[in-house]
Amino acid sequence: MKQGAQTGDRRKGSFVGHLSVTAVLGGATLGLGAVTGVLAARLLGPTGRGELAALTIWPTALYFLGAMGINQAIVFYTGRRAFTFSEVWTGSTIIGLAQSVLVLAVGLVLIPIALRQYPPHVITLSLLSLGACPVMILSLYPASLLQGKMELLSFNLIGTAAPLAYAVGLALLAVLHRPYLGAVVAARILGYVFALALGYWFLLNSERVRLAWNGLACSSLLRFGSKTQLGNVSAYVNRWLDQLVLSIFVPARDLGLYAVAVTVALGVCFVPQAAGIVTAAAGSNASPEGARAVIARAYRLSLLWLLLVCALLYLFVPFIMTGVFGAQFAGAVLACRVLLPGMVALGLTQVLYEGARALGDPAIPSYAEGFAIIVTLVSLYVLLPRVGFVGAAIASSLAYGSSRDLPLFQRDNAPLCVNRAIGTIRVPIRIDAPPEITVFDLVRT
């Protein structure tokens, strides 16, 4: 009876209710992101904004490369209750400490080389941001544990903490007229520290955690995470490879314009992101059939949202750039518009990826993202020398679209082609299409 009560408690609440909470707080996070984007751009200007993008993107890239998919593994095993809560927490914390050492070691060597064309103070600030990576890593694990328990209010509040603290810090800098790059980086780091403290406050008020080593739990986290990591890394590369390359080959001003264009375009994805978060949590706590129903519902809602908001943003983006960011960012309008078709595909993949992980197939997203990386690299090679950072926007949209439309799904090492539906590759969902099996009679001639 106790186990049944716990199961019912964790599954309580409707999909719409969880999605509403996540969407509202996701919208708040989006709003804070917009505020920080505007404040950073106005404080630093295009060149300073480009330097900020360059010095932060490399530590963040190393964090994602070393993440090993542990966040998704925590959600899955917490939802499935395969191990005790303390065993999952202990295993993830030990893994997080090992990740931190690895990321710091690689970053100390790589960052001075990658940013050698920038002034020394930019390299120094990038290394300072690298030092905050352990805080970034460990601050996400309490949130993932709470997501697995379906405590999505606490999960989303933790996600809002870092941008909120960052926004407050930038607002203080604006009021005090301190447009210094170092101060902006310090405000960003303090945001991560605040998120870590808030995360553990929620966690300790939710569960009595203790050190409980279980080698099987640790190995299971690593095994699940390794399957999803390729997809995570591929998705990160597809999303940020353009800025990584631009940080090496274009002036800081062009990178600043492009970073603002990406910030505005990504704003349309907060509803699909919220739908993906709820899909991962609800699907991990449901049967396979129930999980598929959740995925289909989240997909339809996300598609309608993306089509409407992208159309509106295409019309109003010139006014947003010049009226909010300032006339000096007018050059980012075209890049933002070019990115919008890719944002539709990106938002839908967020739902489908989380659905695949909830179904216990964390490796599925890797196949399409691997193909998209090839599209990104080839497109950047062809377009960047010819049309500059607008070429990077074209490359990103092409990559997002290719990962959405590749009509191949794989499960248990067997290829499966869904021959009539919407062309999705992630999970075997046929949205708004009747069940159908095509039968071929093979006749020997």
C-alpha positions in Angstrom: 0.0 0.0 0.0 2.8 2.4 0.8 4.4 1.8 -2.6 1.1 2.3 -4.4 0.5 5.5 -2.5 3.9 6.8 -3.5 3.3 5.9 -7.1 0.0 7.7 -7.1 1.5 10.7 -5.5 4.3 10.9 -8.1 1.8 10.6 -10.9 -0.6 13.1 -9.5 -1.6 16.1 -11.5 -2.7 16.3 -15.2 -0.4 16.9 -18.2 -2.0 20.3 -18.7 -1.4 21.3 -15.1 2.3 20.3 -15.2 2.7 21.9 -18.6 1.1 25.1 -17.4 3.4 25.4 -14.4 6.4 24.6 -16.6 5.3 27.0 -19.3 4.7 29.9 -17.0 8.0 29.5 -15.2 9.7 28.8 -18.6 8.2 32.0 -19.8 9.6 33.8 -16.8 13.0 32.3 -17.6 12.6 33.4 -21.2 11.7 36.9 -20.0 14.8 37.0 -17.7 16.9 35.8 -20.6 15.5 38.6 -22.8 16.3 41.1 -20.0 19.9 39.8 -19.6 20.4 39.8 -23.3 19.2 43.4 -23.7 21.2 44.6 -20.6 24.4 42.8 -21.7 24.1 44.2 -25.2 23.5 47.7 -24.0 26.2 47.6 -21.4 28.9 46.1 -23.7 27.9 47.1 -27.2 28.3 44.7 -30.2 32.1 44.2 -29.7 31.8 43.6 -26.0 28.8 41.3 -26.5 30.9 39.3 -29.0 33.7 39.0 -26.4 31.2 37.8 -23.8 29.8 35.2 -26.2 33.3 34.0 -27.0 34.6 33.7 -23.5 31.4 31.9 -22.2 30.8 29.5 -25.1 34.0 27.5 -24.7 33.5 26.6 -21.0 29.9 25.9 -21.7 30.9 23.6 -24.6 33.3 21.7 -22.4 30.6 21.3 -19.7 28.2 19.8 -22.3 30.9 17.5 -23.7 31.7 16.2 -20.2 28.1 16.0 -19.0 27.7 12.3 -20.1 23.9 12.5 -20.1 23.7 12.1 -16.4 20.8 14.6 -16.0 18.5 12.5 -18.2 19.7 9.3 -16.5 18.8 10.8 -13.1 15.3 11.7 -14.3 14.7 8.2 -15.8 15.9 6.1 -12.8 14.2 8.4 -10.3 10.9 8.1 -12.1 11.3 4.3 -12.6 12.3 3.9 -8.9 14.9 1.3 -9.8 17.1 2.5 -7.0 16.5 4.4 -3.8 16.6 8.2 -4.0 19.8 8.4 -1.9 21.5 5.8 -4.2 20.7 7.9 -7.3 21.8 11.1 -5.5 25.1 9.6 -4.2 26.0 8.1 -7.6 25.2 11.3 -9.5 27.2 13.4 -7.0 30.3 11.2 -7.3 30.0 11.3 -11.1 29.6 15.1 -11.0 32.8 15.6 -9.1 34.7 13.4 -11.6 33.2 15.4 -14.4 34.3 18.6 -12.9 37.9 17.5 -12.7 37.9 16.3 -16.3 36.3 19.6 -17.6 38.8 21.8 -15.7 41.8 19.8 -16.9 40.8 20.0 -20.6 39.7 23.6 -20.4 42.9 24.9 -18.9 44.7 23.6 -22.0 42.1 24.3 -24.7 40.7 27.8 -23.9 44.0 29.8 -24.2 44.5 28.1 -27.7 40.9 28.6 -28.9 40.8 32.3 -27.8 44.4 33.3 -28.7 43.2 36.0 -31.1 41.3 37.8 -28.3 42.8 40.2 -25.7 44.4 38.6 -22.6 41.6 39.8 -20.3 39.1 37.8 -22.4 41.1 34.6 -22.0 41.4 35.3 -18.2 37.7 35.8 -17.8 37.0 32.6 -19.9 39.2 30.7 -17.5 37.3 32.2 -14.6 34.1 31.0 -16.2 35.7 27.6 -16.6 36.3 27.5 -12.8 32.5 27.8 -12.3 31.8 24.7 -14.3 31.7 22.4 -11.2 29.0 24.7 -9.8 27.1 24.4 -13.0 27.3 20.6 -13.0 26.3 20.1 -9.4 23.5 22.6 -9.5 21.6 20.7 -12.2 21.5 17.3 -10.4 19.1 18.3 -7.6 16.8 19.7 -10.3 16.9 16.5 -12.2 16.1 14.4 -9.1 13.1 16.6 -8.4 12.0 16.4 -12.1 12.1 12.6 -11.8 9.8 12.9 -8.7 7.4 15.0 -10.8 8.0 18.0 -8.4 8.1 20.3 -11.4 7.4 23.5 -9.5 10.7 23.1 -7.6 12.4 21.9 -10.7 11.4 25.0 -12.6 12.2 27.4 -9.8 15.7 26.0 -9.7 16.0 26.6 -13.5 14.8 30.2 -13.0 17.3 30.9 -10.2 20.5 31.5 -12.3 18.9 33.8 -14.9 17.1 35.7 -12.1 20.3 36.4 -10.2 22.1 37.2 -13.4 19.4 39.7 -14.4 19.6 41.4 -11.0 23.3 41.7 -11.2 23.2 43.2 -14.7 20.4 45.6 -13.6 22.7 46.8 -10.7 25.6 47.3 -13.2 23.3 49.4 -15.4 22.1 51.5 -12.5 25.6 52.0 -11.3 26.9 52.7 -14.8 29.5 50.0 -14.6 29.7 48.6 -18.2 32.6 46.2 -17.5 33.0 42.8 -19.0 34.5 41.4 -15.8 31.5 42.5 -13.8 29.1 40.9 -16.2 31.0 37.6 -16.0 30.9 37.8 -12.2 27.2 38.3 -12.2 26.8 35.3 -14.4 28.8 33.1 -12.0 26.9 34.3 -9.0 23.8 33.1 -10.7 25.1 29.6 -10.9 26.0 29.7 -7.2 22.5 30.9 -6.3 21.0 28.0 -8.3 23.2 25.5 -6.5 22.1 26.7 -3.1 18.4 26.9 -4.0 18.6 23.4 -5.6 19.9 21.8 -2.4 17.4 23.7 -0.3 14.5 22.3 -2.3 16.1 18.8 -2.4 16.7 18.6 1.4 13.2 19.8 2.1 11.8 17.1 -0.2 13.8 14.0 0.7 16.1 12.8 3.5 19.2 12.1 1.4 22.2 10.3 2.8 25.3 8.8 1.3 24.2 5.4 0.0 26.8 3.9 -2.4 25.4 1.4 -4.9 27.8 0.4 -7.6 24.9 -0.9 -9.8 23.1 2.5 -9.5 26.3 4.3 -10.5 27.0 2.1 -13.5 23.4 2.2 -14.6 23.5 6.1 -14.6 26.7 6.0 -16.6 25.3 3.4 -19.0 22.1 5.2 -19.7 23.9 8.5 -19.8 26.5 7.2 -22.3 23.6 6.3 -24.7 22.1 9.7 -24.5 25.4 11.6 -24.4 26.0 11.4 -28.2 22.6 12.9 -28.8 23.2 15.6 -26.3 26.6 16.5 -27.7 25.4 16.3 -31.2 22.4 18.6 -30.3 24.7 21.0 -28.6 27.2 21.1 -31.5 24.3 21.6 -33.9 23.0 24.4 -31.7 26.3 26.2 -30.9 28.8 25.1 -33.5 28.1 28.2 -35.5 29.1 30.5 -32.6 32.1 28.3 -31.8 33.3 28.7 -35.4 32.4 32.4 -35.5 34.4 33.0 -32.3 37.5 31.8 -34.2 37.0 33.3 -37.7 35.0 36.5 -37.5 35.4 39.9 -35.7 33.8 40.2 -32.2 31.3 42.7 -33.5 29.8 40.2 -36.0 29.7 37.5 -33.3 27.9 40.0 -31.1 25.2 40.6 -33.8 24.8 36.9 -34.4 24.6 36.1 -30.7 21.7 38.6 -30.3 19.9 37.1 -33.4 20.2 33.6 -31.9 18.9 34.9 -28.5 15.8 36.4 -30.0 15.1 33.4 -32.3 15.5 30.9 -29.5 12.8 32.7 -27.5 10.1 31.0 -29.5 11.1 27.6 -28.1 10.2 28.0 -24.5 6.8 26.3 -24.9 8.3 23.2 -26.7 11.0 23.2 -24.0 8.4 23.1 -21.3 6.5 20.4 -23.1 9.7 18.4 -23.4 10.4 18.7 -19.6 6.9 17.5 -18.8 7.1 14.7 -21.4 10.4 13.4 -19.8 9.0 13.5 -16.3 5.5 12.2 -17.0 6.7 9.6 -19.5 9.2 8.2 -17.1 6.4 7.7 -14.6 4.0 6.1 -17.1 3.6 2.9 -19.0 5.0 2.9 -22.6 1.4 3.4 -24.0 0.8 6.3 -21.6 4.2 7.8 -22.5 3.4 7.7 -26.2 0.1 9.5 -25.6 1.9 12.2 -23.7 4.5 12.7 -26.4 1.8 13.0 -29.1 -0.1 15.6 -27.2 3.0 17.6 -26.5 4.0 17.5 -30.1 0.7 18.8 -31.4 0.7 21.7 -28.9 4.3 22.6 -29.7 3.7 22.6 -33.5 0.8 25.0 -33.3 2.7 27.3 -31.0 5.8 27.4 -33.1 4.0 28.1 -36.4 2.1 31.0 -34.8 4.9 32.7 -32.9 7.5 32.3 -35.6 5.2 34.0 -38.1 4.6 36.9 -35.7 8.3 37.2 -34.8 9.2 37.4 -38.5 7.1 40.4 -38.9 8.1 42.3 -35.8 11.8 41.4 -35.4 13.0 44.7 -37.0 11.2 46.7 -34.3 12.5 44.4 -31.6 16.1 44.7 -32.6 16.2 48.5 -33.0 13.7 49.4 -30.3 14.9 47.0 -27.6 18.6 46.3 -28.3 19.4 49.6 -30.0 20.0 50.8 -33.6 23.5 49.3 -33.6 22.0 45.8 -33.6 19.9 46.4 -36.7 22.3 44.2 -38.7 21.0 41.1 -36.8 17.5 41.3 -38.3 18.2 39.1 -41.4 20.1 36.5 -39.4 17.2 36.2 -36.9 14.6 35.8 -39.7 16.8 33.1 -41.4 16.9 31.2 -38.1 13.2 31.0 -37.6 12.4 28.0 -39.9 15.1 26.1 -38.0 13.5 27.1 -34.7 10.3 25.2 -35.7 12.3 22.1 -36.2 14.4 22.6 -33.1 11.3 23.0 -30.9 9.7 19.8 -32.2 12.9 17.8 -31.6 13.0 18.9 -28.0 9.7 17.2 -27.4 10.6 14.1 -29.4 14.0 13.7 -27.8 12.6 13.8 -24.3 9.9 11.3 -25.4 12.5 8.9 -26.6 14.4 9.1 -23.3 11.2 8.6 -21.3 10.6 5.4 -23.3 14.1 4.1 -22.3 15.7 4.7 -25.7 18.2 7.5 -25.0 20.4 6.7 -28.0 17.7 7.4 -30.6 18.4 11.2 -31.0 22.0 10.5 -31.8 21.4 9.2 -35.3 19.6 12.3 -36.6 21.9 14.7 -34.8 25.0 13.0 -36.2 23.6 13.6 -39.7 22.9 17.2 -38.8 26.5 17.8 -37.7 27.6 16.9 -41.2 25.1 19.3 -42.7 26.3 22.0 -40.3 30.0 21.6 -41.1 29.5 21.5 -44.9 27.1 24.5 -44.8 29.5 26.5 -42.7 32.4 25.7 -45.0 30.4 26.8 -48.0 28.5 29.8 -46.7 30.6 31.4 -44.0 33.3 32.8 -46.3 30.7 34.1 -48.7 28.0 35.7 -46.6 29.5 35.9 -43.1 27.4 35.3 -40.0 24.2 35.2 -42.1 25.7 32.1 -43.6 25.9 30.6 -40.1 22.2 31.3 -39.7 21.4 29.5 -42.9 23.6 26.5 -41.9 21.9 26.3 -38.5 18.4 26.2 -40.1 19.4 23.6 -42.6 20.9 21.5 -39.8 17.8 21.7 -37.6 15.6 20.9 -40.5 17.7 17.9 -41.6 17.6 16.3 -38.1 13.8 16.7 -38.1 13.1 15.2 -41.4 15.4 12.3 -41.8 12.8 9.4 -42.0 14.6 6.8 -40.0 13.9 5.4 -36.6 16.0 2.8 -34.9 15.0 0.5 -32.0 16.9 -2.5 -30.6 19.5 -2.1 -33.3 16.8 -2.6 -36.0 15.9 0.1 -38.6 12.2 1.0 -38.8 10.8 3.2 -41.5 7.5 5.0 -40.6 6.0 5.2 -44.0 3.0 7.3 -43.4 2.8 10.0 -40.7 4.7 13.2 -40.3 8.3 12.1 -41.2 9.5 12.2 -37.6 12.5 10.0 -36.7 12.6 10.0 -32.9 9.8 7.8 -31.6 7.3 5.7 -33.4 4.4 8.1 -33.2 1.9 8.6 -36.0 0.2 11.8 -35.2 -3.3 12.3 -36.6 -2.9 9.2 -38.9 -4.8 5.9 -38.6 -2.9 2.7 -37.8 -1.5 1.2 -40.9 0.8 -1.7 -41.8 2.0 -2.0 -45.4 2.3 -5.7 -46.4 4.6 -6.7 -49.2 4.2 -10.2 -50.8 7.6 -11.4 -52.0 7.2 -13.7 -55.0 10.1 -15.7 -56.3 10.5 -15.3 -60.1 
